[in-house]
Structures are given as C-alpha cells and as structure tokens.
Amino acid sequence: MEMTARTQFRVPRYRDGCIGNVMPTIFRSLAKSCDGEGFPNQSRLDQTLSRGLRPSSNLAPDLVPGVLSSSEQVVLLVLDGLGYRQLVSRLSSLRSFAMMDLLSIDSVAPTTTAAALPSLTTGLSPAEHGVVGYRIRVGPGVILNTLKWTVAGDGSGRAPDPRSIQPHEPFLGLRPVVVTKSLFENTGFTRAHLRGVRSSYYRTMSGLVSRVQESLRTGERFIYLYYEGIDTTAHEFGLGEAYDTELQFVDFLLGHLIAVLPKRSSLIVTADHGQVEVKSPPLHLSGEILSDVHYQSGEGRFRWLHVRGGRVAHVKERCVDLYGADAEILTRAEVLDCQLFGPGLSDEAARRLGDVALIARSPVAFFDPADTGPFELVARHGGLTDDEIEVPLLSIGS
C-alpha cells in the first residue's frame, strides 16, 4: 500500500536509533578498548554520562558489529544534508559508500542543522540542549538566527551568550580534535555546539584528509569531522544532477579517508538530516491568519506562528482549514504533549517556541519575510517526513 503523506509524520526515536546516541555509543566502546590509555576508562565515562539529563544511549554497539568493538581510534564524519533515502537510491554508483555497512537512524525535530548538530556533539535531544530550531524566540519579539547567531526584532543587535542557550559541554567535556572549515571559526553557533574542542581547520577537501591523517598519526582516539557541501548543493540546485555530482566527490573523499585509517581504527559516517525537493514557491499565509500573528520563527518546513493573545484556537482552526492537507498543525501544548523535541523540555526552552506550528508533510514550505536568503531554496528540510528524518549510519573498519 502506498504511504500517505500523513503517515510519514513521526516523532524521532530519541531513546533508540537517533543521532544523539551516536557519540555516547562510540565513547563507551572506546572506553572499553582503550581502558584509560588516552581515553577515560569505563567507570569514569559512565560517571560523566550519568550526569544531568543525558539519555541512556540505547543505540547499542551491535548496530556497528565488529567495527567499534575492535577499534582504538574512531573517526566520525558528519555529512550535512545526506538523507538515508537519498543515499540508498544512488548507492549503486557510489563505490566507497557501498563498501560500508549501512543502517538507518533518526535525526531530531526539527530536522535542521541548528538542532541536530548540538545533539550529535552533546548526546542530548533538542529538549535537553535547548537549541530547538533554526530561528528561535529569545525574548519578547526577539528572534535568534542560531546559524548566524544574530537577533532581529528588538533593535539592539545583541545576541545572547551561546552558553545561555546551550549550556551543556560538547563531547562530555573531553575536548577531542574537531576538523571543520575555517569559515566556521569563532561563530556563535560554533561556540554553542563545539566550544572547548581542539579545532583543526581545513580549506580544501584534500586538507580535510590531511588533518585527519595527522591526528591519527599522533594517536588521537576520537576525531570529529564536519562537511557541509551536500546540504549547500541541495539547497541551491535540488536533488538532480548537481546533487549527484556532489555525492560522487564525497564518495571520492570517503575513499581517501578509508585509505588512511591505521590498524584497529574505524570510520563512522552519519548526517544531521535529509532533504525534500520543494519546486513550488513558498506558501504565503493568508492575511486573515497573519492579522492574528505578531511574528514568525522556525523554518520553512517547521514554521512557528507567535499568536496574539486569545487567538491560538482560532489560528489553529484556520490553518487546518487552509493548510491541513499539506501540514500537521499543532499548538505548542500538543507539540509538548507528543514530545517532538524529546522528553524533558524545560520551561525556558519551551518559551523559545511559538504558539502554533505548521509542520510540512507534502513538498511545500511556508513563507516568512524575515526568513529569506540570497536565493530561493530548492531542496529543504525541517519537517518530520521519512525523507527528512531518516539519516544513514555507515561504518567501516581498517
């Protein structure tokens, strides 16, 4: 039976196969294989993992059988924007990807880089780390763009301290080597999800491989890599020829990373979210709805409406009438009730949300004049369809 749009909407598996459990699983395995030699022993790591609100990390090591259990060095590569379904449909033409063991795991809600990368680096759900979207409310009428780390709405231009939005130490405070583009050095978002790490910046794809090779030679136990090219290509050109070409280049990169792995090491590859191609212009909300809305936040496929007092029920009803065929329409209370962001959302983080959410199920986006860029995005993400929420977990050992 063909899957309908409505059945594709789902809540991420935060306590099971979710990206927030990848790093804790790797660290637990390294603690066993290294036992204090260049990495915290099992007892110390378990104490660290048990602090605060960290999840139980049910992503069992047997999901990457034989690879982690025998590895003393692990490279984790995060490919921004590579969905599981987009990869599988092209796997026959990607030699290096096809060499690796492949599983499907879940991203987080919303399926956006801003929420997902802190989950990957802290091991926490968005409810726990607090970065609950791309554009979030941080004060009355004040919206923070978390990727640019700039605010709009109050005229002051003063963005909050990244620690006040995301207070948890990345990578359990263990300060691993992080290989990322020099472009992202010293940004507010970097300080929110990568502060305290030992950064090793690259400018070219060959430089990425060189930085990894240097770190492996010096005995680093865990190395985190981030590459954004797939997401950038999909946003501008969609999921066609340019996207396929980009994947071919990343496949070539993977081959080089696999080739430099020393003995008793492994490469793990995952992503922050998948993609949906949106070829039609974004939907403009009706004037009747906008007359009851102060401002908007979120992203095109997970749009939050901040509603004038006493009008939430009316706005939801009109949104269901006009857009219910294309989107799940939920009030903030309903979002919290189904734990879309994971369990344990604090009152402070809940205040960063809007009043009514439009979560796209069909290939559409919702327009916000305050949320525009240099070009109209072709492929997008943020919603909770299978194409956006399913991401790959690939592994290979030396």
N, C-alpha and C positions, 0 to 999 in steps of 0.2 A: 504494500500500500504506500502511495506517495505521502511523504511527510508534509503536513500543512505548515504554514508559517507560524501558527500559534503553538504547535507542539515543539518548535525549535527554541522557544524561550525557556531558559532554565537557569537555576542557581548553580554557581560553581561548587565543585566538591572540595571545600576548603579543608576538611579533615582527612582527605584521602588523596587522590591523584590530582594535586594542584601545584602550581609553580611555587607557591610559598613554602612547600615542603622539600623542594629540591636541594637547596643549600644545607639545611639541617641534616638531611639524609647523607649527603656527601661528607659532611663534617663528622657524623657519627662513624661512618666507615673509615675515614682517615684516622680517627682516634683509636680504632681497633688495630689497624695495620701499622700505625706509627708508634702508638703507646708512649707518647711523651717525647719522642725523638723529633724535634722540630714541629710538633703539633701537640696540643693539650691531650692528656690521657683521657680515657673514657670517663673516669669519675669526675674530673674537673669539667669536662664538656657537658656531662649530664647536669651538673650543678648550674652551669651557665644557661642551658636550655630550659631549666625548670623555673627560672626567674620570670616574674611579670606575667604577661598574657600569652606567652609563646605557645603555639599549637603543639599537639602531641607528636606531630610529624609521622603520620601513618603511611607515608609514601615509603613502603618497605624496600630495603636494598635489593630484594629479589626481582624488582622491576628492571634492574640493570644487572642480570645474573652474571657472576664471574668477573665482571669488569671492576666494580668498586671493591669487591672483597679482596682482590689481589693487587690493588693499586696503592702505591705510596705517594704518588703525585697525581693530582687531578686538575685538568683544565676545563673550566665551564665557560662555554661560548653562548652568549645570548644574541640571537639574530632578531632584531626588531622587525615585527610585522610579518613573520613567517608562520602562517596558519598550517595546522596539520592537514586540512583538506586541500589547501593549495599545493602543499608539498607532495602529497600522495598522488595527485593527478598528474604530476610531472616527474615522478621518481624514476621512470624508465630511462630518462635522458640525463640523469644526474648520477654519474658513476660513484663519486665519493660519498654522497648521501646514501646511495644504495648499499654501500659497504657496511653501514652502521645498523645496529639493532634499533628498531623504531617502535615507539609506543605513543599513544595519545593521552595527554593530560589536559587539565583545565587551566585557563587564565583566571583572572579575578573580575569583579564588577566594580566600575565599568571596565570594559576591555580596552583600556587606553594605557599608553606608556607611563603616564603620570602616576597611575595607581599600581601598575604591575611591577615596575622596576623596584620600588620600595618593598614590595612583597618578596621579590627574588632576593634582595640583599639583606632583609631583616628576618625573613622566615615568618612574617606576620600577614594576616589578612588586612585589607584596607580599613576595616572596622577597628583594627588594633593599631596600625601605624598612623592612621588619620589622614592620609592623602587620598581622599575619596573621589577624586576626579581631576580632570584637566583644568577646569575653571571652577573654583570653589569660593563660597562666601566666607570672608574672614572678619566681617564687621557689617554694621547696618549699611546696606547699599554698596559694600566694598567687595569686589571680586578679584581674587588672586589667580593669575595665569601661572600655573605651577611649573610649566616647562620654561617659560621666560622669566619667571619669578618677578613679575611686575603686577601692580594693582591698578584697577580702574574704578572710578565711582566716587571717591571722596576728595580728589584733587590734590592730595598730599604727595602721592607717588611713593610712599614709604611701604615697602613690602615687609611682612613680618619676618622675624628670625626663623630660618629653616628648622631650628630645633624646637620652636614653639608649635610648629605644625606636625613635624615627625620627630618625636623625642627619643626614639629607640636607636641604640648603637647598631650600625650595619655590621653584618658578618659576626655577630655576637661579640664585637669589640676586639676581634683577633687581628685586624689590620693586614689583610692579605694584599698581594700585588694585584692591582686593577689596571688592565690595559684598555684604554679608551682614547677617542680622538682628542687632540689638543684643543679643538673647538669648544669642548665642554668644560674646560678648566675653569675652576672658581665660580661657576654659576650657582645660583641659589638652589636649583634642583639637584645639582651635584652634591652640594653640602647637605641636602636633605636625605639623600639615599646612598651617598658614597663617602661621607665625611670620615676622617681618621684613617683611610686606607693609604697604601703606598702606591701612588699613581705612576703609571708608566705610559706616557702619551705617544701616539703614533700619528703620522700624517698620510701615509700611504698603506695599501694593503700588504705590501711586502714588509713594511715597517711593523705591522701588527705581528707577522710571523716572527720577525727578528726579536721583538720584545718578548714574545713567549719563549722562544728558544733560549734567550739569555736567562730568563727566570728559571726555566727548567734546569739549566746547567748549574745554577747556583744553589739548587736543591729546594726551591720553593715547593711547599706541599700542595698549595691551592692557588690557582691563578684564575681570575675572573676577566673575561673579555666581553666587550660590547661592540656590536657593529650595526649601524642604522640604515645601510644602503637599501635594503629590501623595502623597508617601510617608505623611505623617501621616494623610491621609484614608483611604488604602487600608488601613492598619493597623487603624484603628478601625471602618471601615464596609464594607470589602471592595471589590470591583470593580464595584459596581452603580450605582445612581442617584446616590449622593453622590459617587462617583468621577467619573462623567460630568459632573456639575455643576462639580466642581473643575477638570476639564480645560477646560471652557468658560471659566472665569475665567482660567486660564492662557493660553488662546488669545487672550483679550482683552488680557492683559498683553503677549503677543508682538506683537500688532498695534501697540501703543503703542511698544514698543522698535524695531520696524521703522520706524515713522514718524519717530523722532528720529535715525535714522542719517544722518550727513552724507555728502557725496560721498566716494568712494574709501574706504568702510568696509564692514564686513560683520558679520553676526550669525551665530555658530555655536552650536548647541544640542545638548547631549548629556545623558546621565544616568549615575548610578552603578550602577544595577541595575534589573531588572524585578520582577515580583510573581507570586505564586501564591496563589490563594484557598484557605485551609485552613478548611473549615467544621466539621470534627470536632475535638473536644478533643485536645490534645497526647497522644501515646502515652507512657504511663508504662513505663519499663523494668522488666523482671521482677526480682523480688527475688533470684533466682539470679545474675543479671548484676551487680546493684548490690552484692552481697556481695563481689565481687572488684574493686570500683571505689572508689578513695579519694574522688574528686570529679569534677565535670564542668566543661567550659568550652565555648567556641564559641557557637553559636546554635541555635535550634530545628531548622533545616533543614541544619545542618552541625555536628552535635554531637560533641564530643570526650570520650572516656572516659579518665580517668587511672587506670591499672590497677595493682593490687597486684603486687608482684614475681613473675615467673614465670608469670603467668596470662594474658598477652596472647593467645596462640594459642587458649586455651580461651574467652576472652571473645569473640574474633572469631568462633569457630565457633558459639557460642550465638547471637550477634547475627545471623549469616547464617541460622541455622535459624528464628529468630523474626521477623526484620525484613528479610530479604533480598528479599522481594517488593516492599518499599516504599523500600528504600535501598541505595546502594552501601556496602559495608562494607570499609574498608581499614585496614590498620595504618599507623603513621607511616612505616615504611620504604617501603611501597607508595605512599603519598602523595608521598614524596620522589622515588621512582623515576619516577613519571609527571609530575613537575614541575607539580603542580597550582597552586602559588603562583608559578610561573615558575622560570627557571634561577637558580642562584647563591645558594640559601638558605644562610645562614651557620649555623654550629653554634649560636650564641647564639639566632638566630631559631628554629631547629629545636627548641630547648628550650622554646619558648613553646607548642608543640603538645602534644596528648595522645598516647595510645598507640593508640587505636582510634577511627576516625572513622565516624560514621553520616551519610551524605550523602543526603538525601531525594531520591527520584526521583518518587514519587507525591505528591499534595497532602496531606502529613502533616507534623507537627512532633514533635520528641522533647522531653519534659518534663524540666526541671531545676528543683528547688525553689528554687535560688539564683538563678534567672534568670526572675523574674516581674515584671510591671509593674502599673499601675493597672487595666488591663482586658486581657481575652484578645484577642490579635491575630487579625484575620480574614484579611487578606492578609499574606503573609510572604515572606521571601527568605533567601538564604544558600546554597541549593543550586546545582547546575550543570545545571539543565534549560534548555531553549531559552527558556521564558518569563522566567526569571530572568537568564540570561546575555546575551541579545541586548538591546542598547540602541540608540536612534536616534542618528544623526549628521545633523543638519539644518543647512542653510546658506542664506543669502540675502545678496546684496549691495545696496548703495544704488544 
